Amino acid sequence: MTSDTTQTDAVATQTENLRDTITGARFVLFDFDGPVCRLYAGHAAEKVARDLVEWLEQQGMRRLLTPEEREHADPLEVLHAVNRRRPRSDLVAELEERFTQQELKAVAKAWPTEYADAVIRTWRAVGARLAIATNNSPRTASRYLEGRGLAECFAPHVYGRTQNLAHLKPDPNCLNRALNALGADPSKALMIGDAPSDLHAARRAGVPFLGYARHPDKEKLLRDAGAEHVVASLKTVLQTLRGQL
């Protein structure tokens, strides 16, 4: 057997395993920002992070953040940093609400992920039950879904960030809430996410995982974290659901 034949067989096996993973899912849990849309496409996450830092400074809480944390481009990391030092405090609750308001503003300029709407509607049409399991605010995800006419595909199963930030992924809390509400066997579910934290949460919840990575660096992060199946486009998922792969 030649090396080319061996490689061809390996690709065929991988494709078959991916097909089985997708078509065998009876419950599908979507991360929101990434697999469903690009929330900050027109509303930079860096600007949101700066807004949170500036608000903390106005409250006289600059010392809660290290110089590196004050320059962080991810608003969730700012939230995490404050929560580590003031867990479950009124300050964290106020900061989380301010973050949620910024997310809600971002919805108006969010870009749909290519093929996401069609994948969601097709999966629902073939009988799968869907949920959102995200570190974003559930209000943010619900507003976006309503604007795209997708709310009925998920309703009422949208599970996201609470003021208890210890429950953010990689903690499986939002996945477990979704599974419990759906009455789902975790082994019959599938989590679609674009970050290692999604993969780790899925593992802890006992849910198979499908990675979505638009860029090679994102794919590398997911592969290095142990993701077996990663797609660069949701077109692959759509074609599989339609029996075209």
ZANU-724512 format. One record per residue (C-alpha): x, y, z; residue in one letter. Coordinates in pm, whole numbers, always signed. Layout:
% ZANU-724512
X:Y:Z:residuo
X:Y:Z:A
...
% end
This chain:
% ZANU-724512
X:Y:Z:residuo
+0:+0:+0:M
+147:+336:-104:T
+169:+642:+118:S
-77:+819:-114:D
-328:+538:-67:T
-280:+546:+309:T
-335:+922:+314:Q
-645:+891:+95:T
-790:+626:+325:D
-721:+843:+630:A
-899:+1141:+473:V
-1195:+921:+378:A
-1218:+788:+734:T
-1198:+1138:+878:Q
-1471:+1258:+642:T
-1693:+966:+737:E
-1639:+1030:+1108:N
-1725:+1398:+1059:L
-2039:+1302:+867:R
-2146:+1066:+1143:D
-2080:+1333:+1407:T
-2299:+1586:+1227:I
-2583:+1361:+1115:T
-2594:+1174:+1446:G
-2653:+1484:+1657:A
-3005:+1504:+1797:R
-2932:+1813:+2007:F
-2704:+2089:+1882:V
-2554:+2352:+2112:L
-2413:+2657:+1933:F
-2165:+2898:+2073:D
-2288:+3243:+1967:F
-2005:+3482:+1876:D
-1822:+3296:+1600:G
-2037:+3006:+1482:P
-2358:+3213:+1458:V
-2226:+3564:+1393:C
-1931:+3798:+1428:R
-2070:+4011:+1707:L
-1798:+4275:+1700:Y
-1763:+4304:+1323:A
-1870:+4669:+1333:G
-1818:+4741:+1703:H
-1462:+4659:+1803:A
-1412:+4441:+2108:A
-1101:+4645:+2191:E
-1318:+4957:+2224:K
-1557:+4773:+2456:V
-1264:+4660:+2672:A
-1136:+5019:+2691:R
-1481:+5139:+2792:D
-1490:+4892:+3081:L
-1141:+4993:+3196:V
-1229:+5364:+3179:E
-1545:+5302:+3382:W
-1344:+5123:+3649:L
-1102:+5413:+3662:E
-1394:+5653:+3709:Q
-1504:+5443:+4007:Q
-1155:+5473:+4158:G
-1088:+5104:+4091:M
-791:+5132:+3856:R
-575:+4938:+4104:R
-785:+4625:+4050:L
-621:+4576:+3711:L
-257:+4518:+3626:T
-105:+4733:+3349:P
-134:+4434:+3115:E
-501:+4382:+3202:E
-576:+4750:+3142:R
-446:+4706:+2786:E
-628:+4379:+2716:H
-832:+4366:+2394:A
-1087:+4116:+2527:D
-1361:+4263:+2750:P
-1426:+3921:+2901:L
-1070:+3917:+3033:E
-1135:+4251:+3202:V
-1445:+4101:+3364:L
-1251:+3792:+3472:H
-976:+4004:+3627:A
-1219:+4210:+3835:V
-1415:+3900:+3937:N
-1098:+3732:+4064:R
-1044:+4022:+4305:R
-1406:+4109:+4386:R
-1598:+3785:+4326:P
-1976:+3815:+4304:R
-1966:+4177:+4422:S
-2191:+4468:+4328:D
-1896:+4604:+4130:L
-1883:+4290:+3916:V
-2261:+4301:+3867:A
-2243:+4664:+3750:E
-1949:+4591:+3520:L
-2124:+4289:+3372:E
-2436:+4494:+3302:E
-2228:+4764:+3136:R
-2067:+4496:+2921:F
-2410:+4358:+2829:T
-2524:+4704:+2715:Q
-2220:+4726:+2490:Q
-2297:+4382:+2345:E
-2655:+4486:+2276:L
-2527:+4789:+2083:K
-2298:+4563:+1882:A
-2590:+4348:+1763:V
-2699:+4615:+1512:A
-2370:+4581:+1322:K
-2302:+4211:+1377:A
-2222:+4007:+1066:W
-2393:+3670:+1018:P
-2144:+3387:+992:T
-2152:+3255:+636:E
-2398:+2964:+599:Y
-2498:+2986:+967:A
-2862:+3081:+903:D
-2905:+2798:+653:A
-2736:+2546:+881:V
-2959:+2645:+1173:I
-3279:+2622:+971:R
-3179:+2297:+801:T
-3076:+2127:+1124:W
-3404:+2231:+1282:R
-3598:+2111:+977:A
-3447:+1763:+994:V
-3557:+1728:+1355:G
-3264:+1835:+1571:A
-3335:+2048:+1877:R
-3115:+2354:+1908:L
-2980:+2571:+2188:A
-2735:+2854:+2234:I
-2463:+2802:+2497:A
-2247:+3112:+2514:T
-2034:+3338:+2729:N
-2223:+3633:+2583:N
-2532:+3769:+2752:S
-2844:+3566:+2666:P
-3016:+3900:+2598:R
-2756:+3973:+2331:T
-2796:+3636:+2162:A
-3177:+3656:+2176:S
-3184:+4004:+2023:R
-2962:+3893:+1736:Y
-3167:+3578:+1670:L
-3489:+3777:+1669:E
-3345:+4019:+1417:G
-3247:+3734:+1185:R
-3579:+3553:+1219:G
-3405:+3262:+1391:L
-3549:+3291:+1741:A
-3811:+3019:+1683:E
-3535:+2773:+1591:C
-3396:+2800:+1945:F
-3676:+2926:+2167:A
-3663:+2920:+2458:P
-3320:+2760:+2476:H
-3071:+3045:+2495:V
-2821:+3006:+2780:Y
-2546:+3256:+2843:G
-2352:+3463:+3089:R
-2486:+3527:+3436:T
-2344:+3755:+3703:Q
-2168:+3450:+3848:N
-1865:+3472:+3620:L
-1721:+3150:+3759:A
-1976:+2978:+3534:H
-1827:+3109:+3210:L
-1682:+2848:+2975:K
-1465:+2645:+3011:P
-1700:+2577:+3300:D
-1981:+2364:+3148:P
-2262:+2547:+3329:N
-2438:+2691:+3023:C
-2408:+2359:+2839:L
-2549:+2169:+3134:N
-2839:+2411:+3163:R
-2915:+2359:+2795:A
-2890:+1980:+2818:L
-3112:+1966:+3125:N
-3378:+2187:+2970:A
-3376:+1985:+2648:L
-3382:+1654:+2833:G
-3080:+1561:+2622:A
-2844:+1269:+2650:D
-2503:+1442:+2623:P
-2370:+1169:+2395:S
-2648:+1249:+2144:K
-2564:+1619:+2147:A
-2303:+1825:+1963:L
-2134:+2149:+2067:M
-2017:+2386:+1792:I
-1758:+2635:+1910:G
-1460:+2835:+1792:D
-1239:+2845:+2103:A
-1058:+2597:+2326:P
-1284:+2706:+2612:S
-1581:+2570:+2413:D
-1401:+2239:+2363:L
-1309:+2209:+2732:H
-1665:+2289:+2839:A
-1802:+2028:+2598:A
-1564:+1765:+2732:R
-1664:+1839:+3090:R
-2031:+1812:+2992:A
-1971:+1485:+2803:G
-2075:+1638:+2470:V
-1904:+1570:+2133:P
-1744:+1878:+1979:F
-1716:+2033:+1634:L
-1475:+2321:+1595:G
-1535:+2616:+1365:Y
-1224:+2810:+1259:A
-1225:+3075:+987:R
-848:+3119:+1009:H
-558:+2871:+1032:P
-440:+3018:+1364:D
-783:+2947:+1517:K
-773:+2594:+1380:E
-429:+2540:+1532:K
-555:+2653:+1872:L
-843:+2408:+1851:L
-627:+2123:+1722:R
-365:+2184:+1989:D
-642:+2172:+2250:A
-740:+1829:+2118:G
-1027:+1897:+1877:A
-1073:+1604:+1640:E
-1316:+1772:+1400:H
-1267:+2130:+1281:V
-1428:+2295:+977:V
-1316:+2616:+811:A
-1665:+2689:+681:S
-2016:+2595:+788:L
-2075:+2510:+423:K
-1929:+2169:+509:T
-2195:+2122:+776:V
-2473:+2237:+543:L
-2364:+2004:+264:Q
-2346:+1715:+509:T
-2697:+1781:+637:L
-2822:+1793:+280:R
-2651:+1464:+194:G
-2408:+1629:-44:Q
-2091:+1504:+126:L
% end
